[in-house]
Amino acid sequence: MKIQILDEAQADLREGAQFYEQQNAGMGTYFLDTLISDIESLILYTGVHIKLNGYHRLLSKTFPYAVMKGYL
């Protein structure tokens, strides 16, 4: 399955990684690894996630971020 991460979401990921890296060395990489894993989980298990405003939503368990999946 092909996914597209919107420019706004990419900017959020960059800013989040920079923020967490400033908090503790290596935490930015952990942040990105965690969110990428969350994105992959949403792709694999779309049907089990809550649907809000036409999008499937997964809340990250580690960071205060949500991953949304819609259809183009």
N, CA, C and O atoms as a Tripos MOL2 file, in Angstrom:
@<TRIPOS>MOLECULE
protein
  288   287    72     0     0
PROTEIN
NO_CHARGES

@<TRIPOS>ATOM
      1 N           0.8390   -1.1730    0.0000 N.3       1 MET1
      2 CA          0.0000    0.0000    0.0000 C.3       1 MET1
      3 C           0.8840    1.2370    0.0000 C.2       1 MET1
      4 O           1.8690    1.3040    0.7360 O.2       1 MET1
      5 N           0.5410    2.1900   -0.8050 N.am      2 LYS2
      6 CA          1.2770    3.4450   -0.8920 C.3       2 LYS2
      7 C           0.6270    4.4640    0.0430 C.2       2 LYS2
      8 O          -0.5940    4.6130    0.0650 O.2       2 LYS2
      9 N           1.4620    5.1630    0.8130 N.am      3 ILE3
     10 CA          0.9250    6.1980    1.6850 C.3       3 ILE3
     11 C           1.5220    7.5380    1.2970 C.2       3 ILE3
     12 O           2.5960    7.6130    0.7010 O.2       3 ILE3
     13 N           0.8080    8.5830    1.6430 N.am      4 GLN4
     14 CA          1.2910    9.9420    1.4220 C.3       4 GLN4
     15 C           1.2030   10.6680    2.7500 C.2       4 GLN4
     16 O           0.1430   10.7220    3.3730 O.2       4 GLN4
     17 N           2.3170   11.2190    3.1740 N.am      5 ILE5
     18 CA          2.3320   12.0170    4.3980 C.3       5 ILE5
     19 C           2.2750   13.4760    3.9700 C.2       5 ILE5
     20 O           3.1690   13.9640    3.2780 O.2       5 ILE5
     21 N           1.2310   14.1630    4.3810 N.am      6 LEU6
     22 CA          1.0380   15.5500    3.9780 C.3       6 LEU6
     23 C           2.2040   16.4230    4.4320 C.2       6 LEU6
     24 O           2.8720   16.1310    5.4240 O.2       6 LEU6
     25 N           2.4340   17.5050    3.6810 N.am      7 ASP7
     26 CA          3.5200   18.4310    4.0130 C.3       7 ASP7
     27 C           3.4050   18.9370    5.4510 C.2       7 ASP7
     28 O           4.4080   19.0760    6.1500 O.2       7 ASP7
     29 N           2.1800   19.2090    5.8830 N.am      8 GLU8
     30 CA          1.9650   19.6990    7.2410 C.3       8 GLU8
     31 C           2.3730   18.6560    8.2770 C.2       8 GLU8
     32 O           2.9460   18.9910    9.3140 O.2       8 GLU8
     33 N           2.0740   17.3900    7.9890 N.am      9 ALA9
     34 CA          2.4390   16.3030    8.8980 C.3       9 ALA9
     35 C           3.9500   16.1090    8.9200 C.2       9 ALA9
     36 O           4.5270   15.8470    9.9750 O.2       9 ALA9
     37 N           4.5930   16.2360    7.7600 N.am     10 GLN10
     38 CA          6.0490   16.1330    7.7050 C.3      10 GLN10
     39 C           6.6940   17.2280    8.5420 C.2      10 GLN10
     40 O           7.6690   16.9820    9.2520 O.2      10 GLN10
     41 N           6.1470   18.4380    8.4580 N.am     11 ALA11
     42 CA          6.6640   19.5460    9.2670 C.3      11 ALA11
     43 C           6.4750   19.2550   10.7530 C.2      11 ALA11
     44 O           7.3680   19.5280   11.5550 O.2      11 ALA11
     45 N           5.3140   18.6990   11.1270 N.am     12 ASP12
     46 CA          5.0690   18.3300   12.5330 C.3      12 ASP12
     47 C           6.0830   17.3050   13.0110 C.2      12 ASP12
     48 O           6.5870   17.4040   14.1300 O.2      12 ASP12
     49 N           6.3850   16.3180   12.1720 N.am     13 LEU13
     50 CA          7.3530   15.2820   12.5390 C.3      13 LEU13
     51 C           8.7520   15.8770   12.7200 C.2      13 LEU13
     52 O           9.4550   15.5390   13.6720 O.2      13 LEU13
     53 N           9.1520   16.7610   11.8050 N.am     14 ARG14
     54 CA         10.4690   17.4120   11.9220 C.3      14 ARG14
     55 C          10.5570   18.2360   13.2000 C.2      14 ARG14
     56 O          11.5340   18.1420   13.9430 O.2      14 ARG14
     57 N           9.5340   19.0400   13.4470 N.am     15 GLU15
     58 CA          9.5310   19.8970   14.6360 C.3      15 GLU15
     59 C           9.5130   19.0700   15.9160 C.2      15 GLU15
     60 O          10.2020   19.3980   16.8820 O.2      15 GLU15
     61 N           8.7270   17.9980   15.9220 N.am     16 GLY16
     62 CA          8.6750   17.1160   17.0820 C.3      16 GLY16
     63 C          10.0180   16.4660   17.3460 C.2      16 GLY16
     64 O          10.4680   16.3950   18.4900 O.2      16 GLY16
     65 N          10.6660   15.9850   16.2770 N.am     17 ALA17
     66 CA         11.9810   15.3500   16.4240 C.3      17 ALA17
     67 C          13.0040   16.3490   16.9590 C.2      17 ALA17
     68 O          13.8100   16.0030   17.8220 O.2      17 ALA17
     69 N          12.9810   17.5760   16.4600 N.am     18 GLN18
     70 CA         13.9100   18.6020   16.9440 C.3      18 GLN18
     71 C          13.6520   18.9130   18.4120 C.2      18 GLN18
     72 O          14.5910   19.0410   19.1980 O.2      18 GLN18
     73 N          12.3830   19.0350   18.7810 N.am     19 PHE19
     74 CA         12.0280   19.3380   20.1660 C.3      19 PHE19
     75 C          12.5450   18.2460   21.1010 C.2      19 PHE19
     76 O          13.2080   18.5370   22.0960 O.2      19 PHE19
     77 N          12.2380   16.9930   20.7790 N.am     20 TYR20
     78 CA         12.6280   15.9010   21.6680 C.3      20 TYR20
     79 C          14.1400   15.6870   21.6860 C.2      20 TYR20
     80 O          14.6940   15.2660   22.7010 O.2      20 TYR20
     81 N          14.8050   15.9730   20.5740 N.am     21 GLU21
     82 CA         16.2620   15.8500   20.5420 C.3      21 GLU21
     83 C          16.9060   16.8900   21.4600 C.2      21 GLU21
     84 O          17.9400   16.6230   22.0730 O.2      21 GLU21
     85 N          16.2960   18.0750   21.5540 N.am     22 GLN22
     86 CA         16.8070   19.1140   22.4570 C.3      22 GLN22
     87 C          16.5980   18.7230   23.9180 C.2      22 GLN22
     88 O          17.3490   19.1560   24.7930 O.2      22 GLN22
     89 N          15.5820   17.9090   24.1810 N.am     23 GLN23
     90 CA         15.3170   17.4750   25.5540 C.3      23 GLN23
     91 C          16.3470   16.4560   26.0190 C.2      23 GLN23
     92 O          16.7910   16.4750   27.1670 O.2      23 GLN23
     93 N          16.7230   15.5540   25.0900 N.am     24 ASN24
     94 CA         17.6430   14.4720   25.4550 C.3      24 ASN24
     95 C          18.2230   13.8860   24.1700 C.2      24 ASN24
     96 O          17.4720   13.5470   23.2550 O.2      24 ASN24
     97 N          19.5360   13.7640   24.0890 N.am     25 ALA25
     98 CA         20.1850   13.2350   22.8900 C.3      25 ALA25
     99 C          19.6330   11.8480   22.5600 C.2      25 ALA25
    100 O          19.5490   10.9790   23.4270 O.2      25 ALA25
    101 N          19.2600   11.6580   21.3030 N.am     26 GLY26
    102 CA         18.7160   10.3820   20.8430 C.3      26 GLY26
    103 C          17.2040   10.2960   20.9220 C.2      26 GLY26
    104 O          16.6000    9.4190   20.3050 O.2      26 GLY26
    105 N          16.5840   11.1980   21.6760 N.am     27 MET27
    106 CA         15.1300   11.1560   21.8330 C.3      27 MET27
    107 C          14.4070   11.5440   20.5410 C.2      27 MET27
    108 O          13.2940   11.0770   20.2980 O.2      27 MET27
    109 N          15.0150   12.3810   19.7170 N.am     28 GLY28
    110 CA         14.4120   12.7500   18.4360 C.3      28 GLY28
    111 C          14.2860   11.5460   17.5190 C.2      28 GLY28
    112 O          13.2720   11.3760   16.8430 O.2      28 GLY28
    113 N          15.3190   10.7130   17.4950 N.am     29 THR29
    114 CA         15.2910    9.4940   16.6890 C.3      29 THR29
    115 C          14.2430    8.5300   17.2310 C.2      29 THR29
    116 O          13.5060    7.9130   16.4630 O.2      29 THR29
    117 N          14.1760    8.4020   18.5460 N.am     30 TYR30
    118 CA         13.1710    7.5380   19.1710 C.3      30 TYR30
    119 C          11.7600    8.0250   18.8230 C.2      30 TYR30
    120 O          10.8720    7.2220   18.5370 O.2      30 TYR30
    121 N          11.5660    9.3380   18.8490 N.am     31 PHE31
    122 CA         10.2820    9.9330   18.4850 C.3      31 PHE31
    123 C           9.8950    9.5250   17.0620 C.2      31 PHE31
    124 O           8.7830    9.0490   16.8330 O.2      31 PHE31
    125 N          10.8070    9.7090   16.1090 N.am     32 LEU32
    126 CA         10.5010    9.3670   14.7150 C.3      32 LEU32
    127 C          10.2450    7.8790   14.5500 C.2      32 LEU32
    128 O           9.3050    7.4870   13.8590 O.2      32 LEU32
    129 N          11.0670    7.0440   15.1740 N.am     33 ASP33
    130 CA         10.8700    5.5950   15.0890 C.3      33 ASP33
    131 C           9.4910    5.1950   15.6230 C.2      33 ASP33
    132 O           8.8040    4.3550   15.0410 O.2      33 ASP33
    133 N           9.1060    5.8090   16.7330 N.am     34 THR34
    134 CA          7.8140    5.5000   17.3480 C.3      34 THR34
    135 C           6.6590    5.9230   16.4540 C.2      34 THR34
    136 O           5.7160    5.1570   16.2570 O.2      34 THR34
    137 N           6.7210    7.1370   15.9090 N.am     35 LEU35
    138 CA          5.6280    7.6150   15.0650 C.3      35 LEU35
    139 C           5.5450    6.8360   13.7570 C.2      35 LEU35
    140 O           4.4470    6.5840   13.2610 O.2      35 LEU35
    141 N           6.6830    6.4510   13.1940 N.am     36 ILE36
    142 CA          6.6640    5.6340   11.9760 C.3      36 ILE36
    143 C           6.0260    4.2780   12.2700 C.2      36 ILE36
    144 O           5.2620    3.7560   11.4580 O.2      36 ILE36
    145 N           6.3390    3.7160   13.4220 N.am     37 SER37
    146 CA          5.7090    2.4600   13.8350 C.3      37 SER37
    147 C           4.2020    2.6440   13.9970 C.2      37 SER37
    148 O           3.4260    1.7710   13.6080 O.2      37 SER37
    149 N           3.7860    3.7690   14.5670 N.am     38 ASP38
    150 CA          2.3560    4.0560   14.7110 C.3      38 ASP38
    151 C           1.6800    4.1690   13.3410 C.2      38 ASP38
    152 O           0.5710    3.6690   13.1550 O.2      38 ASP38
    153 N           2.3410    4.8220   12.3860 N.am     39 ILE39
    154 CA          1.7960    4.9570   11.0310 C.3      39 ILE39
    155 C           1.6330    3.5750   10.3940 C.2      39 ILE39
    156 O           0.5970    3.2800    9.7980 O.2      39 ILE39
    157 N           2.6540    2.7360   10.5240 N.am     40 GLU40
    158 CA          2.5730    1.3860    9.9720 C.3      40 GLU40
    159 C           1.4490    0.5890   10.6260 C.2      40 GLU40
    160 O           0.7600   -0.1760    9.9530 O.2      40 GLU40
    161 N           1.2620    0.7630   11.9240 N.am     41 SER41
    162 CA          0.1850    0.0760   12.6350 C.3      41 SER41
    163 C          -1.1790    0.5190   12.1090 C.2      41 SER41
    164 O          -2.0790   -0.3020   11.9300 O.2      41 SER41
    165 N          -1.3260    1.8080   11.8660 N.am     42 LEU42
    166 CA         -2.5990    2.3180   11.3590 C.3      42 LEU42
    167 C          -2.8930    1.7430    9.9740 C.2      42 LEU42
    168 O          -4.0430    1.4410    9.6550 O.2      42 LEU42
    169 N          -1.8620    1.5960    9.1610 N.am     43 ILE43
    170 CA         -2.0470    1.0210    7.8240 C.3      43 ILE43
    171 C          -2.4730   -0.4420    7.9380 C.2      43 ILE43
    172 O          -3.3940   -0.8780    7.2480 O.2      43 ILE43
    173 N          -1.8080   -1.1930    8.8020 N.am     44 LEU44
    174 CA         -2.0940   -2.6210    8.9280 C.3      44 LEU44
    175 C          -3.4530   -2.9120    9.5570 C.2      44 LEU44
    176 O          -4.1360   -3.8570    9.1630 O.2      44 LEU44
    177 N          -3.8410   -2.0980   10.5330 N.am     45 TYR45
    178 CA         -5.0420   -2.3950   11.3280 C.3      45 TYR45
    179 C          -6.0930   -1.2860   11.2460 C.2      45 TYR45
    180 O          -6.7240   -0.9500   12.2480 O.2      45 TYR45
    181 N          -6.2770   -0.7250   10.0640 N.am     46 THR46
    182 CA         -7.1740    0.4160    9.8870 C.3      46 THR46
    183 C          -8.5690    0.1800   10.4430 C.2      46 THR46
    184 O          -9.1330    1.0680   11.0830 O.2      46 THR46
    185 N          -9.1220   -0.9640   10.2180 N.am     47 GLY47
    186 CA        -10.5080   -1.2160   10.5940 C.3      47 GLY47
    187 C         -10.7910   -1.1980   12.0810 C.2      47 GLY47
    188 O         -11.9500   -1.0740   12.4760 O.2      47 GLY47
    189 N          -9.7690   -1.3190   12.9240 N.am     48 VAL48
    190 CA         -9.9980   -1.3870   14.3600 C.3      48 VAL48
    191 C          -9.8950   -0.0230   15.0450 C.2      48 VAL48
    192 O         -10.2000    0.0940   16.2320 O.2      48 VAL48
    193 N          -9.4740    0.9920   14.3240 N.am     49 HIS49
    194 CA         -9.3070    2.3120   14.9260 C.3      49 HIS49
    195 C         -10.5890    3.1340   14.8060 C.2      49 HIS49
    196 O         -11.3830    2.9550   13.8820 O.2      49 HIS49
    197 N         -10.7610    4.0200   15.7480 N.am     50 ILE50
    198 CA        -11.9350    4.8960   15.7450 C.3      50 ILE50
    199 C         -11.9290    5.7470   14.4770 C.2      50 ILE50
    200 O         -10.8710    6.1180   13.9690 O.2      50 ILE50
    201 N         -13.1030    6.0440   13.9840 N.am     51 LYS51
    202 CA        -13.2360    6.8820   12.7980 C.3      51 LYS51
    203 C         -13.8640    8.2100   13.2090 C.2      51 LYS51
    204 O         -14.9620    8.2450   13.7650 O.2      51 LYS51
    205 N         -13.1590    9.2900   12.9300 N.am     52 LEU52
    206 CA        -13.6330   10.6390   13.2520 C.3      52 LEU52
    207 C         -13.5880   11.5010   12.0040 C.2      52 LEU52
    208 O         -12.5530   11.5830   11.3430 O.2      52 LEU52
    209 N         -14.6870   12.1360   11.6790 N.am     53 ASN53
    210 CA        -14.7680   13.0280   10.5160 C.3      53 ASN53
    211 C         -14.2530   12.3680    9.2400 C.2      53 ASN53
    212 O         -13.6230   13.0230    8.4100 O.2      53 ASN53
    213 N         -14.5180   11.0880    9.0870 N.am     54 GLY54
    214 CA        -14.1220   10.3790    7.8760 C.3      54 GLY54
    215 C         -12.6970    9.8570    7.8700 C.2      54 GLY54
    216 O         -12.2560    9.2930    6.8680 O.2      54 GLY54
    217 N         -11.9660   10.0290    8.9630 N.am     55 TYR55
    218 CA        -10.5720    9.5710    9.0560 C.3      55 TYR55
    219 C         -10.4270    8.5560   10.1850 C.2      55 TYR55
    220 O         -11.0470    8.6940   11.2390 O.2      55 TYR55
    221 N          -9.6150    7.5520    9.9570 N.am     56 HIS56
    222 CA         -9.2670    6.6180   11.0170 C.3      56 HIS56
    223 C          -8.1750    7.2750   11.8580 C.2      56 HIS56
    224 O          -7.2450    7.8690   11.3130 O.2      56 HIS56
    225 N          -8.2850    7.1720   13.1890 N.am     57 ARG57
    226 CA         -7.3400    7.8510   14.0770 C.3      57 ARG57
    227 C          -6.7070    6.8790   15.0590 C.2      57 ARG57
    228 O          -7.3760    6.0310   15.6500 O.2      57 ARG57
    229 N          -5.4030    7.0270   15.2140 N.am     58 LEU58
    230 CA         -4.6510    6.2680   16.2000 C.3      58 LEU58
    231 C          -3.9240    7.2810   17.0820 C.2      58 LEU58
    232 O          -3.2370    8.1670   16.5740 O.2      58 LEU58
    233 N          -4.0720    7.1530   18.3880 N.am     59 LEU59
    234 CA         -3.3360    8.0040   19.3160 C.3      59 LEU59
    235 C          -2.0420    7.2960   19.6970 C.2      59 LEU59
    236 O          -2.0580    6.1330   20.1020 O.2      59 LEU59
    237 N          -0.9320    7.9960   19.5670 N.am     60 SER60
    238 CA          0.3480    7.4170   19.9570 C.3      60 SER60
    239 C           0.3390    7.1840   21.4600 C.2      60 SER60
    240 O          -0.0950    8.0440   22.2270 O.2      60 SER60
    241 N           0.8170    6.0200   21.8750 N.am     61 LYS61
    242 CA          0.8590    5.7050   23.3060 C.3      61 LYS61
    243 C           2.0440    6.3600   24.0010 C.2      61 LYS61
    244 O           2.0400    6.5130   25.2220 O.2      61 LYS61
    245 N           3.0670    6.7510   23.2280 N.am     62 THR62
    246 CA          4.2960    7.2700   23.8070 C.3      62 THR62
    247 C           4.3790    8.7880   23.7810 C.2      62 THR62
    248 O           4.8850    9.3950   24.7250 O.2      62 THR62
    249 N           3.8920    9.4030   22.7210 N.am     63 PHE63
    250 CA          3.9930   10.8480   22.5400 C.3      63 PHE63
    251 C           2.5960   11.4330   22.3220 C.2      63 PHE63
    252 O           1.6940   10.7230   21.8800 O.2      63 PHE63
    253 N           2.4100   12.7140   22.6270 N.am     64 PRO64
    254 CA          1.0800   13.3270   22.4750 C.3      64 PRO64
    255 C           0.7810   13.6960   21.0160 C.2      64 PRO64
    256 O           0.6190   14.8690   20.6810 O.2      64 PRO64
    257 N           0.7130   12.6880   20.1720 N.am     65 TYR65
    258 CA          0.4430   12.8660   18.7540 C.3      65 TYR65
    259 C          -0.6510   11.8840   18.3300 C.2      65 TYR65
    260 O          -0.8210   10.8190   18.9240 O.2      65 TYR65
    261 N          -1.3780   12.2690   17.2970 N.am     66 ALA66
    262 CA         -2.3680   11.3830   16.6800 C.3      66 ALA66
    263 C          -1.9630   11.1640   15.2320 C.2      66 ALA66
    264 O          -1.4220   12.0610   14.5840 O.2      66 ALA66
    265 N          -2.2270    9.9770   14.7360 N.am     67 VAL67
    266 CA         -1.9950    9.6480   13.3320 C.3      67 VAL67
    267 C          -3.3670    9.4500   12.7080 C.2      67 VAL67
    268 O          -4.1910    8.6930   13.2210 O.2      67 VAL67
    269 N          -3.6060   10.1400   11.5910 N.am     68 MET68
    270 CA         -4.8890   10.0620   10.9160 C.3      68 MET68
    271 C          -4.6950    9.4420    9.5370 C.2      68 MET68
    272 O          -3.6980    9.6930    8.8600 O.2      68 MET68
    273 N          -5.6780    8.6220    9.1340 N.am     69 LYS69
    274 CA         -5.6150    8.0050    7.8110 C.3      69 LYS69
    275 C          -6.9200    8.2650    7.1010 C.2      69 LYS69
    276 O          -8.0010    7.9700    7.6110 O.2      69 LYS69
    277 N          -6.7990    8.8260    5.9070 N.am     70 GLY70
    278 CA         -7.9550    9.0350    5.0510 C.3      70 GLY70
    279 C          -7.6760    8.4110    3.7000 C.2      70 GLY70
    280 O          -6.6070    7.8380    3.4900 O.2      70 GLY70
    281 N          -8.6040    8.5120    2.8000 N.am     71 TYR71
    282 CA         -8.4550    7.9290    1.4750 C.3      71 TYR71
    283 C          -8.4880    9.0440    0.4550 C.2      71 TYR71
    284 O          -9.3100    9.9560    0.5340 O.2      71 TYR71
    285 N          -7.5700    8.9560   -0.5200 N.am     72 LEU72
    286 CA         -7.5130    9.9710   -1.5770 C.3      72 LEU72
    287 C          -8.3930    9.5600   -2.7280 C.2      72 LEU72
    288 O          -8.4850   10.2800   -3.7220 O.2      72 LEU72
@<TRIPOS>BOND
     1     1     2 1
     2     2     3 1
     3     3     4 2
     4     3     5 am
     5     5     6 1
     6     6     7 1
     7     7     8 2
     8     7     9 am
     9     9    10 1
    10    10    11 1
    11    11    12 2
    12    11    13 am
    13    13    14 1
    14    14    15 1
    15    15    16 2
    16    15    17 am
    17    17    18 1
    18    18    19 1
    19    19    20 2
    20    19    21 am
    21    21    22 1
    22    22    23 1
    23    23    24 2
    24    23    25 am
    25    25    26 1
    26    26    27 1
    27    27    28 2
    28    27    29 am
    29    29    30 1
    30    30    31 1
    31    31    32 2
    32    31    33 am
    33    33    34 1
    34    34    35 1
    35    35    36 2
    36    35    37 am
    37    37    38 1
    38    38    39 1
    39    39    40 2
    40    39    41 am
    41    41    42 1
    42    42    43 1
    43    43    44 2
    44    43    45 am
    45    45    46 1
    46    46    47 1
    47    47    48 2
    48    47    49 am
    49    49    50 1
    50    50    51 1
    51    51    52 2
    52    51    53 am
    53    53    54 1
    54    54    55 1
    55    55    56 2
    56    55    57 am
    57    57    58 1
    58    58    59 1
    59    59    60 2
    60    59    61 am
    61    61    62 1
    62    62    63 1
    63    63    64 2
    64    63    65 am
    65    65    66 1
    66    66    67 1
    67    67    68 2
    68    67    69 am
    69    69    70 1
    70    70    71 1
    71    71    72 2
    72    71    73 am
    73    73    74 1
    74    74    75 1
    75    75    76 2
    76    75    77 am
    77    77    78 1
    78    78    79 1
    79    79    80 2
    80    79    81 am
    81    81    82 1
    82    82    83 1
    83    83    84 2
    84    83    85 am
    85    85    86 1
    86    86    87 1
    87    87    88 2
    88    87    89 am
    89    89    90 1
    90    90    91 1
    91    91    92 2
    92    91    93 am
    93    93    94 1
    94    94    95 1
    95    95    96 2
    96    95    97 am
    97    97    98 1
    98    98    99 1
    99    99   100 2
   100    99   101 am
   101   101   102 1
   102   102   103 1
   103   103   104 2
   104   103   105 am
   105   105   106 1
   106   106   107 1
   107   107   108 2
   108   107   109 am
   109   109   110 1
   110   110   111 1
   111   111   112 2
   112   111   113 am
   113   113   114 1
   114   114   115 1
   115   115   116 2
   116   115   117 am
   117   117   118 1
   118   118   119 1
   119   119   120 2
   120   119   121 am
   121   121   122 1
   122   122   123 1
   123   123   124 2
   124   123   125 am
   125   125   126 1
   126   126   127 1
   127   127   128 2
   128   127   129 am
   129   129   130 1
   130   130   131 1
   131   131   132 2
   132   131   133 am
   133   133   134 1
   134   134   135 1
   135   135   136 2
   136   135   137 am
   137   137   138 1
   138   138   139 1
   139   139   140 2
   140   139   141 am
   141   141   142 1
   142   142   143 1
   143   143   144 2
   144   143   145 am
   145   145   146 1
   146   146   147 1
   147   147   148 2
   148   147   149 am
   149   149   150 1
   150   150   151 1
   151   151   152 2
   152   151   153 am
   153   153   154 1
   154   154   155 1
   155   155   156 2
   156   155   157 am
   157   157   158 1
   158   158   159 1
   159   159   160 2
   160   159   161 am
   161   161   162 1
   162   162   163 1
   163   163   164 2
   164   163   165 am
   165   165   166 1
   166   166   167 1
   167   167   168 2
   168   167   169 am
   169   169   170 1
   170   170   171 1
   171   171   172 2
   172   171   173 am
   173   173   174 1
   174   174   175 1
   175   175   176 2
   176   175   177 am
   177   177   178 1
   178   178   179 1
   179   179   180 2
   180   179   181 am
   181   181   182 1
   182   182   183 1
   183   183   184 2
   184   183   185 am
   185   185   186 1
   186   186   187 1
   187   187   188 2
   188   187   189 am
   189   189   190 1
   190   190   191 1
   191   191   192 2
   192   191   193 am
   193   193   194 1
   194   194   195 1
   195   195   196 2
   196   195   197 am
   197   197   198 1
   198   198   199 1
   199   199   200 2
   200   199   201 am
   201   201   202 1
   202   202   203 1
   203   203   204 2
   204   203   205 am
   205   205   206 1
   206   206   207 1
   207   207   208 2
   208   207   209 am
   209   209   210 1
   210   210   211 1
   211   211   212 2
   212   211   213 am
   213   213   214 1
   214   214   215 1
   215   215   216 2
   216   215   217 am
   217   217   218 1
   218   218   219 1
   219   219   220 2
   220   219   221 am
   221   221   222 1
   222   222   223 1
   223   223   224 2
   224   223   225 am
   225   225   226 1
   226   226   227 1
   227   227   228 2
   228   227   229 am
   229   229   230 1
   230   230   231 1
   231   231   232 2
   232   231   233 am
   233   233   234 1
   234   234   235 1
   235   235   236 2
   236   235   237 am
   237   237   238 1
   238   238   239 1
   239   239   240 2
   240   239   241 am
   241   241   242 1
   242   242   243 1
   243   243   244 2
   244   243   245 am
   245   245   246 1
   246   246   247 1
   247   247   248 2
   248   247   249 am
   249   249   250 1
   250   250   251 1
   251   251   252 2
   252   251   253 am
   253   253   254 1
   254   254   255 1
   255   255   256 2
   256   255   257 am
   257   257   258 1
   258   258   259 1
   259   259   260 2
   260   259   261 am
   261   261   262 1
   262   262   263 1
   263   263   264 2
   264   263   265 am
   265   265   266 1
   266   266   267 1
   267   267   268 2
   268   267   269 am
   269   269   270 1
   270   270   271 1
   271   271   272 2
   272   271   273 am
   273   273   274 1
   274   274   275 1
   275   275   276 2
   276   275   277 am
   277   277   278 1
   278   278   279 1
   279   279   280 2
   280   279   281 am
   281   281   282 1
   282   282   283 1
   283   283   284 2
   284   283   285 am
   285   285   286 1
   286   286   287 1
   287   287   288 2
@<TRIPOS>SUBSTRUCTURE
     1 MET1         2 RESIDUE 1 A MET
     2 LYS2         6 RESIDUE 1 A LYS
     3 ILE3        10 RESIDUE 1 A ILE
     4 GLN4        14 RESIDUE 1 A GLN
     5 ILE5        18 RESIDUE 1 A ILE
     6 LEU6        22 RESIDUE 1 A LEU
     7 ASP7        26 RESIDUE 1 A ASP
     8 GLU8        30 RESIDUE 1 A GLU
     9 ALA9        34 RESIDUE 1 A ALA
    10 GLN10       38 RESIDUE 1 A GLN
    11 ALA11       42 RESIDUE 1 A ALA
    12 ASP12       46 RESIDUE 1 A ASP
    13 LEU13       50 RESIDUE 1 A LEU
    14 ARG14       54 RESIDUE 1 A ARG
    15 GLU15       58 RESIDUE 1 A GLU
    16 GLY16       62 RESIDUE 1 A GLY
    17 ALA17       66 RESIDUE 1 A ALA
    18 GLN18       70 RESIDUE 1 A GLN
    19 PHE19       74 RESIDUE 1 A PHE
    20 TYR20       78 RESIDUE 1 A TYR
    21 GLU21       82 RESIDUE 1 A GLU
    22 GLN22       86 RESIDUE 1 A GLN
    23 GLN23       90 RESIDUE 1 A GLN
    24 ASN24       94 RESIDUE 1 A ASN
    25 ALA25       98 RESIDUE 1 A ALA
    26 GLY26      102 RESIDUE 1 A GLY
    27 MET27      106 RESIDUE 1 A MET
    28 GLY28      110 RESIDUE 1 A GLY
    29 THR29      114 RESIDUE 1 A THR
    30 TYR30      118 RESIDUE 1 A TYR
    31 PHE31      122 RESIDUE 1 A PHE
    32 LEU32      126 RESIDUE 1 A LEU
    33 ASP33      130 RESIDUE 1 A ASP
    34 THR34      134 RESIDUE 1 A THR
    35 LEU35      138 RESIDUE 1 A LEU
    36 ILE36      142 RESIDUE 1 A ILE
    37 SER37      146 RESIDUE 1 A SER
    38 ASP38      150 RESIDUE 1 A ASP
    39 ILE39      154 RESIDUE 1 A ILE
    40 GLU40      158 RESIDUE 1 A GLU
    41 SER41      162 RESIDUE 1 A SER
    42 LEU42      166 RESIDUE 1 A LEU
    43 ILE43      170 RESIDUE 1 A ILE
    44 LEU44      174 RESIDUE 1 A LEU
    45 TYR45      178 RESIDUE 1 A TYR
    46 THR46      182 RESIDUE 1 A THR
    47 GLY47      186 RESIDUE 1 A GLY
    48 VAL48      190 RESIDUE 1 A VAL
    49 HIS49      194 RESIDUE 1 A HIS
    50 ILE50      198 RESIDUE 1 A ILE
    51 LYS51      202 RESIDUE 1 A LYS
    52 LEU52      206 RESIDUE 1 A LEU
    53 ASN53      210 RESIDUE 1 A ASN
    54 GLY54      214 RESIDUE 1 A GLY
    55 TYR55      218 RESIDUE 1 A TYR
    56 HIS56      222 RESIDUE 1 A HIS
    57 ARG57      226 RESIDUE 1 A ARG
    58 LEU58      230 RESIDUE 1 A LEU
    59 LEU59      234 RESIDUE 1 A LEU
    60 SER60      238 RESIDUE 1 A SER
    61 LYS61      242 RESIDUE 1 A LYS
    62 THR62      246 RESIDUE 1 A THR
    63 PHE63      250 RESIDUE 1 A PHE
    64 PRO64      254 RESIDUE 1 A PRO
    65 TYR65      258 RESIDUE 1 A TYR
    66 ALA66      262 RESIDUE 1 A ALA
    67 VAL67      266 RESIDUE 1 A VAL
    68 MET68      270 RESIDUE 1 A MET
    69 LYS69      274 RESIDUE 1 A LYS
    70 GLY70      278 RESIDUE 1 A GLY
    71 TYR71      282 RESIDUE 1 A TYR
    72 LEU72      286 RESIDUE 1 A LEU
